[in-house]
Amino acid sequence: MKTNFKHLITFIVIAWLPSVGAAQAEQGSCELAARYFLLAQDSLEEADDAGAAEWLMGASTACPRFEYYQALGEIWMESLLESERAAAVDVFISAFDIAETDEQRSTALYSYAILLDREGDSRNALVIIARAQELAPENAEIAALATTIEAKIPNLVQGSVRAGNEVTFRPLTAEGEQQSSSLSAYPWPPERASWTVRIDDVASPTFVGMSLTDVESRLSRSLRSASYSMSRLYSAPGGFVMVTRLEATDSDGSPLPEAERYRLPDDGDTFQLGSYIRNLFFAPEGYYRFIAFVVSDQFERESDAPLSETDALERLQRGALRLPREYADMEFTESHRIEALIYEFRKGAEENDLETMLPGRIPADNHLQNSGLSSVLLE
C-alpha cells in the first residue's frame, strides 16, 4: 500500500485567501511545493532518501498536501535513525489530518500501524489498523495487516514496547485531527538568546484578531519569502514557537550561499540532518545562526541557560510540521507578542571549540536585514 510517486497527482488546489495578493503568494508557494515534490521523486529514483526527505519537508512547509506528508512519512519510517522513525508518527498524523478522502486517511493509518507494529507496539497498532478498516473495509492489505497484528496480541507481555523506544503512540480525536499532545512543548521560559526582537508591534497589518493558525501561516510565508524553506513548530503557553534551520552565516550575518547554508562545508555528501547532528563538533570554523519565533501571551524572563548548538539542531528535527486544528480557534490578542529569539554560535578551529555568543557579535537589526527577514516580517 506504499504510495506510488509516479501516479500521485501533483495538481495543486489553491485555498481561498482574504486578499488577491495573499492568494497569489499562496499559489506561488504551492507551485514551488509541486516542483520540490518532483525533485523528491528524482531523488528517490537515485536512491537518495535523505535528499528526497529534504525536498518533501520543503514541499510540506510551502504548501501542506497529503501526498507530501505521506511520502515523507514513508521515507522516515524506513530510516535507521530512531529519531526519524519517531518523527514519522507525527507526519502520518498530519497526513491523516489533511487528507481529503477516506482512501487517503486509510493509507496514512495503514503506514502508521505498520510502524507501530514494527516498533513492538502491536496493541496500539491494532487500534490504528482497526480505524483504517472502518475507512476502507474492502481493502485486502489493511485486512491482512489487521489479522497479522491481532494474532500477536495474546502472546504479548504487558508493556512490551521496547525500552528506550522513541517511537510512541499518538492518539487521534474522534474527528481525526491532531490532539494537543502531538505538539511537543518548547522549553519554557526559552533559553537566553544572543538578541531578542519584538515583531508584532511594528508589523502591518496587525496580528491582533487573527487566529493563531493564520499567524503561523503568515510567519511561514514570510520565512519562505526569505528563502527559509523549512521550519518546525512547538507548543508554548498561550501560543506556539516556530524554529528555523541552523544556518551558516558570513561575518555580517548574511547566509552563506545555498550550497553551504544548511550543511557542513567539509561534508561532500548530500546534506543529512542526522549526519549534521553527529558531526557538529567537527564543523569548520565559522558562524551559525538559529532563530525561534515565540508567539505567546505569557512571556516571562528568559532562562539563564544558553541554547546549545546540538539542541538547536534537535529542535528542528523533533518539532511538528503544522499546528493542530485547535489553534484555528485561538486568537492573537492584545496580550500576545511575537518575539524573534536570535541565537549566534561561533565554531573555532579546534574540534570542541563551540560557543554560544551572549550577546551576539552583530546587532539584531543586522541579522534581520541581512537574512532578508526584515523586509518580509516588519511590513
N, C-alpha and C positions, 0 to 999 in steps of 0.2 A: 504493500500500500504506500510505498515511498513516492513522494511527489516527483513526477517526471518533468524536469525543467523544459524539455523540448516542446511539451504540449501545454505549458502554463500560459494563460492569457496575459499579455503584457499591456493590453489597452487599459488606460487609467481613467476611471470615472472621477471627475473633479467635483468635490463637495461645494455647495453654495457657501459663499462668504459675504459678509455685510457690505463690502465695497468692491468696485471693479478692480482697483489696484491690488487689493488683497487676493482677489480671485486670480489675477494674472500671476502674482507671486506664487500662489499655491500651485497653479498649473505648471509654472516653471520648475517647481520643486518636484512635482510628480513626473515630469518629463525627464528630469535628472535622475530620479529614482529608477525609472524604466531603463535608462542607459546603464546605471550601476548593476541592475539585475542581469542585463545581457552580458556585462563583463564578468559577473559571478558565474554565469553559465560557461563562459570561455575558460575561466579558472578551473572549474570542475572538470572540464574536458581534458585539461592539462594535469589533472590530479593534484591541483594546488588548493586543498581545502581551506588552508589558512587565508589565502588570498580571496577565495570566494566568500568566506565569512566576513572579511573586511568590507567587501563591496556590498554584501547584504545588510550589514549594520548601517552603512551609509544610506542604502535604499530605504530601510525601515525608518530611519530618522527623518529622511527627506519627505517621505510620503507613506505613512503606515498602510500596508496592504497585507492580507492574509498570506499571499504567496511568498512575500519576503520573510515574514516571521517563520512560517512553516519550513522554508528551505534552510534558514539559519539554524533552527532547532534541530533539524535532521543532520546537519554537519556537526554541531556540538554534541549531540547525543552519542556520536561515534568517537569523540575525542578521547585521547589517553589522559588528558588532564581532568581530574575530578571537578575542579572549579568550573570548567567549561560545560561539563555534563550537568552540573548544578544550575548553571545559567540557562541551560536548555529548558528546564522546567518552567521558568518564568516566560521564556519565549513561546513555548507551546500554549501556555495560558493566554498570552497576548494574542496568539493566532486564533485560539478558540473564541476569545472575546470579540475580535474584529471580524470574524467570519460572517459571510452573508448568506450561507446556505447550510442546511443540515449535513450535507456531504462534506463540506469543508470542516464543520465542527467535529464530525466523527473522525475525520482524518487527523486532526490535531490531537484528539483524545486517544486515538489508536497509538500514535507515536509516544505520547505521554505515558500510556500504560506499559508499552514495551520498555521504556527507560526505567520506570519504577520497578518492574519485574526483574530486569537485569541487575538492578542495584540491590536486590534482596528484599524489596518492599512489596511483596506479592499481594498482601491484604489490601493496601491502598490501590495497587494496580487493578485489582478486581473491581473496586468501586468505580474507577475511571472507565474501565472497559465496559462495565455494565451500562454506564451512561452513554457510551458510544453505540452500544447495541440498541438503545432506545431511539437513537437518532437514525441509525441505519440497520434496521432489523434484517434486511436481506443480504447484508454484506458477509460473504463467506469468510474472509480473512479475519474480520472482527469476531465472528462467532468462533472460529478456530482458536484464536488467542484467548478468548474468554474461557473456553473449555480447558485449555492448557493451564491457565493460571488457576482456575477453580480446582483442578486436580491436585495442585500443590498445597492448598490451604490446610487439609487435615494433617499434613506432615510437618507443618511449620511450627517452630518453637516460638512461644510468646516473646515478642520483642526481638525478632531475629534479624532485623535490619543491621547491616554491617556496622561495627563500631567505627566512629570517626567519619562516617559517610556524610559528605556534604550535599548529596542529592536527597532533598527532603520533600515530602508531600506538600502540595499547596492546594487547599480545597477550593471549590467553586461555589458561588452562591446559587440559589435556585434559578436566577435569571442568567447565570453564566458569566457574569463579569468577575474581574479580579476582586478579591477582598483586600482590606487594608493591610492584612498580614503579608500580602505578596509584595509590598513595597517596603524594603528594608529601611530601618531608621538611620538617619545620619547622626554621627556623634554630636551631642548637644551639651553645652554650647560648643560651637566649632573650634578647632584649633586656631591658635593665633596666626594671623595672616601677615605677609610682608606689607600688604596695603589693603585697605578697605575703601570701597567707593559705593555710595548710595546711588541707585539707578532711577528709582521710580519718581523721585521728587523733581527731576529735570526732564523726564521723558514726556513726549507729546505725540498722541493724545494720552490722557491719564489712564493708569491701570485701574483706578478706583471704579468699582461697579462691575468689572469683568469677572467671569468665573475663573477659578484657578486653572482649569483646563485651557481656557483661552489665553491666560497669562503664559502658561507653558508653551503654547503654540507660537505666541508672539516672540518669546525668547528664542525658541528653536529656529524660527525663520531668520531672526537676526544673526544667530550663530552661523547658520548656513550661508547667509549673505557675506559673512566674513571668512568663509572657507573653513569653518569648523564643522566637519562632516559628521561627527558622532558625539553624542553626549549621553549621560546616564542620569537616572532620577532616584531620589531617596525621599522618604517622608521626613518632615520636620514639624515641630509644634505649630499648629495653625497654618501649615503650608507644605512646602517641599524644597528640596535642594537639587539643582541641576549642575553636574560637573562636566568639564571639558576633558579632552585628552591631554596628557602630559606632553608638552611640545618643546622642541629645542628652539632657542632664540639666539639672535646675534647681540652685539654689545648694546644696541639701543632699544632692545625689546621687540624688534621685528621678527616674525617667524622665519626660520631658515627655509630655503627652497623646498617645495613639496616632497622631493625625494628624500630629504634628510629631516623633515619637520617632525615626523612621528615615528622614527625608527633610529636605532643606533647606527651612526655613520660608518662604524667599522664592521658592521654585520652585512656580509654580502648577500644573504638570503632575503627573500620577501619578508616584510615585517610580520612578526607573530607576537601577539601580546604576551603569551606565556614565556617566550624566549626573552622578551623585553624585560619582564619582571626578574627572571633568573639572572640575566646578565647586567642588571642595573649597576652593580658595583664595579663592573668592568667598562662602564660607559666612557667615552672620550671626554676630554676636558671641554667645558663649555657651560652654558646657562640653560636652564629649563624652567618652564612655567606651567602652573596648574591653576585653573580658575573654578571657583564654586559660586554659583548664583543662589543665594539664600532668599527664599520667599517665606515670610513669617510675620505673625502679629505678636510674637513673644520673644523679641530679641533680648538677649542677656549679654553680659560681658563675655569676651572670648576666653576660651580655655588658656591656661598658662602653658600648656604643652604645644610644641611646634608640630606641624604636619610633616611626617617623613615622606621621602620620595617613594618608598615602597607602598605606603598606604595610599598615596595619590594614584598609583598605578592600579592597585587592587580595587579602588572605588570605581574606576571606570569599568572594570570587569564585572563587579557584583551588582551594580545598580540596574534598575529596570529601564526598559526602552520607552515605556509610556506610562502615563498616570492611570490609576484605576478610575472607573466611571464616576465614582462618588465625588471626585474632585470637580466635576461639572456642576455640582450643587453647592460648592463652597465659593464664597465671594471674596474678592480682594477689597478690603475695607479701608477706611481712613487710618485704621490702626496698623495696617500691613506696611511692610517695607520690602524693598528688593535691594540687597547688598551684594556686590561682587567682591568676593574674597580672593585676592591675587597672591599666590604663593610663588616665590622665586627660589630656585635651587642653583647652587654652584657645584660643579664637579671638577675637582682638581686633578692633577696628573697621577696621583697615587691611587691604588685600587680602592681603598676605603675612604678617600677624601671627598666626603659629601657634606654639604652644608645647606641648611635652610636659612635663608637670608632674612634677618629681622633687625632693622627694617630692610626693605629691598634696596637694591643699588640704584634703580632709576625710579622716578616718581610714577604714581599710579596713572596719571593722565597720559604719560608717555606710553605705558603699556596698552591702554585702551586705544590710543590714536594709532600707534604703530602696528597693532594687531588687526586694525580695521574695524574693531568693535565700537569705537566711539561714534562713528557716523551712523551706524545702524541701531545702536542701543539708545542713544541720547537724542532721538528726534521723534 
